[in-house]
Amino acid sequence: MRDKLSGKSTSSEHAEQTAIAVLSWLAGEPEMLGRFLSLTGVEPGQMRQAIKNPDFLAGMLDFIVQHEPTLLDFCAATQSQPEDVMAAWRHYTKPGLDSGEY
């Protein structure tokens, strides 16, 4: 969805686009995808359904941001900024107890 006044993408749309880019990147990195699937317990055949789940997207983004070398590899491969990935991660991730958001 675009902000009608500024013509800019909303944070929700940007977060979704970033999540899709991460998934596409993971699909092209078999070793990294295998590690992600192993950690999440998701089977390759379940991914089409899983990507519709915001919690899955949060976990996928969490996988990327919690390991800086992986985050930087993704950013280098996609010419993205770490700040954009972090913004998408914050969009999909629920606040933790130490976040001060409760």
C-alpha positions as a LaTeX table, in Angstrom:
\begin{tabular}{lrrr}
\hline
Residue & $x$ (\AA) & $y$ (\AA) & $z$ (\AA) \\
\hline
Met1 & 0.00 & 0.00 & 0.00 \\
Arg2 & 1.28 & 3.46 & $-0.81$ \\
Asp3 & 0.86 & 6.52 & 1.32 \\
Lys4 & $-1.52$ & 8.61 & $-0.79$ \\
Leu5 & 0.03 & 11.91 & 0.23 \\
Ser6 & 3.71 & 11.13 & $-0.27$ \\
Gly7 & 3.53 & 8.30 & $-2.81$ \\
Lys8 & 5.96 & 6.29 & $-0.65$ \\
Ser9 & 5.54 & 2.63 & 0.20 \\
Thr10 & 4.21 & 1.90 & 3.66 \\
Ser11 & 6.38 & 0.12 & 6.18 \\
Ser12 & 4.14 & $-2.94$ & 5.86 \\
Glu13 & 4.69 & $-3.12$ & 2.10 \\
His14 & 8.43 & $-2.53$ & 2.51 \\
Ala15 & 8.66 & $-5.24$ & 5.18 \\
Glu16 & 6.88 & $-7.69$ & 2.91 \\
Gln17 & 9.17 & $-6.86$ & $-0.01$ \\
Thr18 & 12.21 & $-7.34$ & 2.21 \\
Ala19 & 10.92 & $-10.69$ & 3.49 \\
Ile20 & 10.37 & $-11.86$ & $-0.09$ \\
Ala21 & 13.91 & $-10.78$ & $-0.98$ \\
Val22 & 15.29 & $-12.74$ & 1.99 \\
Leu23 & 13.34 & $-15.82$ & 0.98 \\
Ser24 & 14.55 & $-15.52$ & $-2.60$ \\
Trp25 & 18.12 & $-15.14$ & $-1.40$ \\
Leu26 & 17.82 & $-18.15$ & 0.90 \\
Ala27 & 16.43 & $-20.21$ & $-1.98$ \\
Gly28 & 19.62 & $-19.47$ & $-3.92$ \\
Glu29 & 21.84 & $-20.46$ & $-0.98$ \\
Pro30 & 21.20 & $-24.20$ & $-0.48$ \\
Glu31 & 23.47 & $-24.57$ & 2.55 \\
Met32 & 21.97 & $-21.54$ & 4.28 \\
Leu33 & 18.42 & $-22.63$ & 3.39 \\
Gly34 & 19.13 & $-26.09$ & 4.78 \\
Arg35 & 20.38 & $-24.58$ & 8.03 \\
Phe36 & 17.32 & $-22.34$ & 8.28 \\
Leu37 & 14.90 & $-25.21$ & 7.62 \\
Ser38 & 16.72 & $-27.39$ & 10.13 \\
Leu39 & 16.47 & $-24.74$ & 12.82 \\
Thr40 & 12.79 & $-24.03$ & 12.16 \\
Gly41 & 11.62 & $-27.57$ & 11.53 \\
Val42 & 9.82 & $-26.45$ & 8.37 \\
Glu43 & 9.94 & $-28.95$ & 5.51 \\
Pro44 & 10.73 & $-27.65$ & 2.00 \\
Gly45 & 7.24 & $-28.65$ & 0.84 \\
Gln46 & 5.66 & $-26.57$ & 3.60 \\
Met47 & 7.30 & $-23.32$ & 2.58 \\
Arg48 & 4.58 & $-22.17$ & 0.17 \\
Gln49 & 2.08 & $-22.21$ & 3.02 \\
Ala50 & 4.55 & $-20.98$ & 5.62 \\
Ile51 & 5.32 & $-17.75$ & 3.77 \\
Lys52 & 1.72 & $-16.65$ & 4.35 \\
Asn53 & 2.33 & $-16.78$ & 8.10 \\
Pro54 & 3.73 & $-13.57$ & 9.64 \\
Asp55 & 5.37 & $-15.65$ & 12.39 \\
Phe56 & 7.31 & $-17.61$ & 9.77 \\
Leu57 & 8.44 & $-14.35$ & 8.16 \\
Ala58 & 9.49 & $-13.07$ & 11.59 \\
Gly59 & 11.52 & $-16.23$ & 12.15 \\
Met60 & 13.13 & $-16.00$ & 8.74 \\
Leu61 & 14.13 & $-12.37$ & 9.31 \\
Asp62 & 15.28 & $-13.25$ & 12.82 \\
Phe63 & 17.52 & $-15.94$ & 11.31 \\
Ile64 & 19.15 & $-13.30$ & 9.10 \\
Val65 & 19.56 & $-10.49$ & 11.64 \\
Gln66 & 20.81 & $-12.64$ & 14.53 \\
His67 & 23.97 & $-13.59$ & 12.61 \\
Glu68 & 25.77 & $-10.51$ & 11.34 \\
Pro69 & 27.83 & $-12.32$ & 8.66 \\
Thr70 & 24.61 & $-13.74$ & 7.20 \\
Leu71 & 22.95 & $-10.31$ & 7.30 \\
Leu72 & 25.93 & $-8.74$ & 5.55 \\
Asp73 & 26.05 & $-11.54$ & 2.96 \\
Phe74 & 22.37 & $-10.97$ & 2.18 \\
Cys75 & 22.87 & $-7.20$ & 1.95 \\
Ala76 & 25.87 & $-7.57$ & $-0.34$ \\
Ala77 & 24.08 & $-10.03$ & $-2.61$ \\
Thr78 & 20.92 & $-7.93$ & $-2.89$ \\
Gln79 & 22.43 & $-4.45$ & $-2.58$ \\
Ser80 & 20.25 & $-3.87$ & 0.48 \\
Gln81 & 20.97 & $-1.90$ & 3.60 \\
Pro82 & 21.08 & $-3.64$ & 7.01 \\
Glu83 & 18.77 & $-0.91$ & 8.32 \\
Asp84 & 16.07 & $-1.97$ & 5.85 \\
Val85 & 16.31 & $-5.58$ & 6.98 \\
Met86 & 16.16 & $-4.48$ & 10.62 \\
Ala87 & 13.05 & $-2.39$ & 9.89 \\
Ala88 & 11.35 & $-5.42$ & 8.32 \\
Trp89 & 12.43 & $-7.57$ & 11.26 \\
Arg90 & 10.91 & $-5.05$ & 13.71 \\
His91 & 7.70 & $-5.02$ & 11.66 \\
Tyr92 & 7.21 & $-8.80$ & 11.93 \\
Thr93 & 8.74 & $-9.48$ & 15.35 \\
Lys94 & 6.68 & $-9.12$ & 18.48 \\
Pro95 & 8.29 & $-7.03$ & 21.23 \\
Gly96 & 10.22 & $-8.97$ & 23.86 \\
Leu97 & 9.96 & $-8.52$ & 27.60 \\
Asp98 & 13.09 & $-6.38$ & 27.66 \\
Ser99 & 11.94 & $-4.10$ & 24.82 \\
Gly100 & 10.10 & $-1.60$ & 27.00 \\
Glu101 & 7.10 & $-1.90$ & 24.66 \\
Tyr102 & 4.81 & $-3.66$ & 27.15 \\
\hline
\end{tabular}
